[in-house]
Amino acid sequence: MTAQSPIGILDSGVGGLSVWREIARFLPQEQTLYVADSVNAPYGNKSEEEIFDLASRVIEFLLTQHVKLIVAACNTITVSCIDRLRQAYPQIEIVGVVPAIKTAVALSKRKKIGVLATERTAKSSYQHELIKKFARKCEVITVGTNKFVPLIERGEEGQIREVLLSVLKPFIKHEIDVVVLGCTHYPLIADLIQEELGREVRLIDSGEAIARRVEVLLTKHKLKSKQKAGENRFFTTGSVEKADRILHRLAR
């Protein structure tokens, strides 16, 4: 690998494009190679062993493309097997996705925060430890749901609107003022979530923090690109048309 090699980004589907967007904005000189494993989405209802196997297959492909760093742009992969993946592929840095609970605590005026995640992430010891570490003095309402990811993958905005109110009701009931989007798919429907919760509720995700972490690691390993603009390539195991539609929306 060299400084001109691409950054590899993987997700269970198109959700990680929300992370790719921040990396592309923050590091426009870098080449990226994104893989959406949409044919196997969602990962949230799979076992840890299945998630590890699926993520490993994508990483193996990324390594054949000589990527210089890998971003697992998926909360479910991170909470299920990020340490195991790092042990399996010690030759390359692998960046995971951490729910922005620490940031939410700092921003919350009422000290009432919500975390919207997939069921697996919501139940994970990983997320519970983050809450215990950073949010002891806050009321934290966690909502775990597997309803949104398949709908986002299929681009079914109408059905997303139909289930939003019931899913978000606990946040409204407890008068939450900051909501952590604990799945990389959720920033793709942030406008719909914001509409339901109201403008006084702040939504935050981990995209920018991940981009900054990527820059730190590239600098550390002397792998920052010096070219003016990087090329972005995208692969999917699912529908090219659906992935392309979301890409065009993000590029606006």
C-alpha positions in Angstrom: 0.0 0.0 0.0 1.0 3.6 -0.6 -0.3 7.1 0.2 -2.2 6.9 -3.1 -4.0 3.7 -2.1 -7.7 4.0 -1.3 -9.4 4.0 2.0 -11.7 0.9 2.2 -15.2 1.3 3.7 -17.6 -1.5 4.3 -21.2 -1.7 5.7 -24.0 -4.2 5.7 -25.6 -2.0 3.1 -25.9 1.6 2.0 -26.0 3.1 5.5 -22.2 3.5 5.7 -22.5 6.0 2.8 -23.3 8.5 5.6 -19.8 7.8 6.9 -18.3 7.8 3.4 -19.9 11.3 2.9 -18.1 12.7 5.9 -14.7 11.1 5.0 -15.1 12.5 1.4 -15.8 16.0 2.7 -13.1 16.0 5.3 -10.5 14.3 3.2 -11.3 15.2 -0.4 -7.8 14.3 -1.6 -8.2 10.7 -0.6 -9.4 7.8 -2.8 -12.1 5.7 -1.4 -13.5 2.2 -2.1 -16.9 1.5 -0.6 -18.6 -1.9 -0.4 -22.3 -2.3 0.5 -23.2 -5.9 1.4 -26.9 -5.2 0.7 -27.7 -8.7 -0.3 -27.1 -9.8 3.3 -28.6 -6.8 5.0 -29.6 -6.3 7.7 -26.8 -7.7 9.9 -28.7 -6.7 13.1 -30.7 -10.0 13.2 -27.7 -12.2 12.6 -25.4 -14.1 15.0 -21.9 -12.7 15.9 -20.4 -15.6 14.0 -22.4 -14.7 10.9 -21.5 -11.1 11.1 -17.8 -11.9 11.5 -17.9 -14.2 8.5 -19.7 -11.6 6.3 -17.4 -8.8 7.4 -14.3 -10.9 6.8 -15.4 -11.7 3.2 -15.6 -8.0 2.5 -12.3 -7.2 4.2 -10.7 -10.0 2.1 -11.9 -8.3 -1.0 -10.8 -4.8 0.1 -7.3 -6.2 0.8 -7.1 -7.5 -2.8 -7.7 -3.8 -3.8 -4.6 -2.8 -1.7 -6.5 -0.4 0.6 -4.4 1.4 3.1 -7.0 1.6 5.9 -10.4 0.0 6.5 -13.5 1.7 8.0 -16.1 -0.7 9.3 -18.9 1.9 8.8 -21.5 -0.3 10.7 -22.4 -0.1 14.4 -23.5 -3.8 14.3 -20.1 -5.0 13.0 -18.3 -2.8 15.6 -20.2 -4.0 18.6 -20.2 -7.6 17.5 -16.7 -8.3 16.3 -14.4 -5.3 15.8 -11.8 -6.6 18.2 -11.9 -10.0 16.5 -11.5 -8.5 13.1 -8.5 -6.5 14.2 -6.9 -9.7 15.5 -7.6 -11.5 12.3 -6.2 -8.7 10.1 -3.3 -7.1 12.1 -1.6 -5.9 9.0 -4.1 -3.0 8.5 -5.8 -0.4 10.7 -9.6 -1.1 11.1 -11.7 1.8 12.4 -15.0 1.0 14.0 -18.1 3.1 14.6 -18.8 4.3 18.2 -22.2 5.8 19.1 -21.6 9.5 19.9 -22.9 9.2 23.5 -20.1 11.3 25.0 -20.9 14.2 22.5 -24.6 13.8 23.3 -24.0 14.3 27.0 -22.0 17.4 26.4 -24.7 18.9 24.2 -27.8 18.0 26.2 -29.2 20.9 28.3 -31.8 18.7 30.0 -29.4 15.8 30.5 -31.9 13.6 28.8 -30.6 11.8 25.8 -31.9 9.2 23.4 -30.0 6.5 21.5 -31.6 5.1 18.4 -29.9 1.9 17.3 -30.5 -1.6 15.9 -31.7 -4.3 18.3 -28.2 -5.9 18.5 -26.4 -2.6 19.1 -29.0 -1.5 21.7 -28.5 -4.8 23.6 -24.7 -4.9 23.3 -22.4 -4.7 26.2 -20.4 -2.3 24.1 -23.1 0.3 24.1 -24.0 -0.3 27.7 -20.4 0.4 28.7 -20.4 3.6 26.8 -23.5 4.8 28.6 -22.1 3.7 31.9 -18.8 5.5 31.2 -20.1 8.8 29.8 -23.8 9.2 30.8 -24.0 8.3 34.4 -25.6 11.7 35.3 -28.1 11.6 32.4 -31.4 9.9 31.8 -30.7 7.7 28.8 -33.6 6.2 26.7 -32.4 3.5 24.3 -34.6 2.4 21.4 -33.5 -0.7 19.5 -35.3 -1.5 16.3 -34.6 -3.6 13.2 -37.5 -2.0 11.2 -35.7 0.9 9.5 -32.6 -0.8 7.9 -34.6 -3.0 5.4 -36.8 -0.1 4.5 -33.9 2.2 3.9 -32.2 -0.4 1.8 -35.3 -0.6 -0.4 -35.8 3.1 -0.4 -39.4 2.9 1.0 -39.8 6.3 2.4 -43.6 6.0 2.7 -43.3 2.9 5.0 -40.6 4.6 7.0 -42.9 7.5 7.8 -45.6 5.0 8.8 -43.4 3.4 11.6 -41.5 6.5 12.7 -43.9 7.8 15.3 -44.3 4.5 17.1 -40.6 3.9 17.2 -39.7 7.5 18.3 -42.6 7.8 20.9 -40.3 7.0 23.9 -38.1 10.0 23.0 -41.1 12.3 22.8 -42.6 11.0 26.1 -39.4 11.5 28.0 -38.7 15.0 26.4 -35.3 14.0 25.1 -33.3 17.0 23.7 -30.5 15.1 22.0 -30.8 11.8 20.0 -27.8 9.7 19.0 -28.2 8.0 15.6 -26.6 4.7 16.6 -26.7 3.1 13.2 -25.0 4.4 10.1 -28.2 3.9 8.1 -30.1 6.4 10.2 -28.5 9.7 9.0 -30.0 8.8 5.6 -33.4 9.4 7.1 -32.4 12.2 9.5 -34.7 14.7 7.9 -37.7 12.4 8.5 -36.6 11.7 12.2 -36.1 15.5 12.7 -39.6 16.2 11.3 -41.1 13.8 13.8 -39.2 14.9 16.8 -39.2 18.6 16.1 -36.4 21.1 15.5 -35.7 21.6 19.2 -34.3 18.1 19.4 -30.7 17.8 18.1 -29.6 14.7 16.1 -26.0 13.6 16.1 -24.0 10.8 14.5 -20.4 9.6 14.4 -19.6 10.5 10.8 -17.4 13.5 11.4 -15.6 11.9 14.4 -14.8 8.9 12.2 -13.4 11.1 9.4 -11.1 12.8 12.0 -10.0 9.5 13.3 -9.1 8.3 9.8 -7.0 11.5 9.3 -5.1 10.9 12.6 -4.3 7.3 11.6 -3.2 8.2 8.0 -1.0 10.9 9.4 0.5 8.5 12.0 1.4 6.0 9.3 2.5 8.6 6.8 -0.2 7.5 4.4 -2.0 10.8 3.7 -2.6 11.4 0.0 -1.0 14.5 -1.6 -3.1 14.5 -4.7 -5.7 17.3 -5.3 -8.8 15.1 -5.6 -9.4 11.5 -4.9 -11.4 8.9 -7.0 -14.4 7.3 -5.3 -15.4 3.8 -6.3 -18.5 1.9 -5.1 -19.4 -1.8 -5.0 -22.6 -3.5 -3.9 -23.7 -7.1 -3.5 -27.3 -5.9 -4.0 -29.1 -3.5 -6.3 -26.9 -1.1 -8.2 -29.9 1.1 -9.0 -30.9 1.5 -5.4 -27.4 2.3 -4.3 -26.9 4.8 -7.1 -30.2 6.5 -6.1 -28.9 7.1 -2.6 -25.5 8.2 -3.8 -27.1 10.8 -6.0 -29.1 12.1 -3.0 -26.1 12.3 -0.8 -24.2 14.2 -3.6 -26.7 17.1 -3.7 
